[in-house]
Amino acid sequence: MLRTWLGALGALICIVTGAGSAEAQDKVGVVATFSILADFAKNIGGDVVEVASLVGPDSDAHAYSPSPADGKRLADAKLVLVNGLGFEGWIERLVKASGTKALVVTASRGIKPRQMTEEDEHDHGKTDPHAWQSVANAKIYVANVRDALVKVDPAGKPAYEANAAAYLAKLDQLENDVKATIAAIPTARRKIITTHDAFGYFGAAYRVQFIAPQGVSTETEVSARDVAKIIRQIRTQKIPAVFMENVTDPRLMKRIAEEGGAKIGGKLYSDALSGPDGPAATYLDMMRSNLKEFQSALTN
Ligand code: ZN
């Protein structure tokens, strides 16, 4: 009888505190603004952190509208990781509105930003936020995430350092593979069309030319003139393929490919991972999946 009563009390306490178990409560609460950053945090935090992503898989962070539940997540977190470089235009207001006491860290800190010039009609004077598309930059993100976790949970330092070292070794391997794969594609064929200008850091790091009708934000309006210009470029520069992105509408690209006479390449993961069953459920898988798409479209 007493046991039943204690069991019921235990269940009641769980309901009241909203905790599934004592373990979940002990975990370090981390909120990342988008899925790629959340993946870095999971790899470095391991079992002792509970990571949530505000913008989910296959979703567009540029155009995101936060919900009241997002504010609650921030309020409950110990650490908030943001990309910065103007990627999440909505985050500052959300942090303020949430009243969170969490440490807010810009994970791209220390990266050399890609500044847009007069040639980039839509984006003159803007900063390109997609720094994670270069593996060298991803290593800087990882170091920043590691240091941020150590700050909010000093006791976990040895584990965070060990996890980060193991993950950085995987990034080294990935970087070698990206360089070797791109180097095997003739320079003249290294031209890729995407919907929005999300691969500038990849292009600069590995010498691939990316062309996009939209600028560095998916919120840029595309004019008929932009579309006509790209179609001309496809024809005159013999650009082999036009790619879809997981966070943008595919219709525009299908039209451009058709009118320019280019083939449609596979789906690229630009600003978000895929769901858990997709080909890009982690950063490492995302980079390898994009690389495979580039390779098959540009070498065949
Ligand atoms: Zn983007």
Residues whose N, C-alpha, C, O or C-beta is under 5 A from the ligand:
A	BS01	ZN	A198 V216 D271
